[in-house]
């Protein structure tokens, strides 16, 4: 199942995201804030898939808005 893949490869996904951001934005934006946001998203996605529930767009959107605001305050465009 996809939720098992996400859980089993979580750190590899985070590392790949860090590498991609570092390549496109520079090393200063690939810190803990970004990784925390990726981990939070992966947790929400895996749990939704595990429960086979309809995708809770409102919950993911609210988290994304908060995380985006945090990243913007730290200098990410």
N, C-alpha and C positions, 0 to 999 in steps of 0.2 A: 504494500500500500504506500501511497505517496507520503503520508504522515510519518511512516517508519523510515523512509528514505531521508526526509528532512531531519528527523531526530538523529539518525545514524551518521549524517554528514553535516551536522550543524556547524561545527568548527571549521570544516573545509569551506562551507558556504560563506561564513564570516570572513575567513582568510582571503577568499577569492574576491569578495566585495571590497575588503581593505586594499588589496592589490589594484583593483580596477579604479577605485577612487584615487589612490596615490598616483596612478598613471595619468589620470585625467585632471585632477585638481591639485596635486602636490601633497607632500607628506603631512602638512599641518592639519589637514582636514580628515585624516584617516585615524583619528584617535578614539578614545573611549566613548565619546558621545555617539559617534557614528556606529560603532560596534554595538552599543547598547540598543540603539534603534533597530538595527538589523536583527539582533537577538530577539527583541520584543516582537517584531513582525513575524519572525519564524515561529515563535511560540504561539502567537495567535493563529497563524495559518495552519500549523500542525494540529492544534487543538480543534479547529473547525473541521479539518479533514478527518480527524480521528472520530469525531462525533457524527460525521456525515450529515452535518446540519447545513442549512442554507448559509451562504457566505454572509457574515455579519458586517456588511459594508460600513455601517454607521460606527461600529466599534473600531474598526481598522482606520477609518477616516479620522476619527477623533484622536487616536494615537498618532497618526501621521501628522496631523495639524500641530499637535504639541511638539513633536520631535522636530518638525520643520522649523518651527519658531525658535526652538533651542539652537538648532544649527545656524539659523540666520543670525541670531544674537552673537554667536561665536565666530562669525565672519564668513560663513559659507553662503555663496550666492545661489 
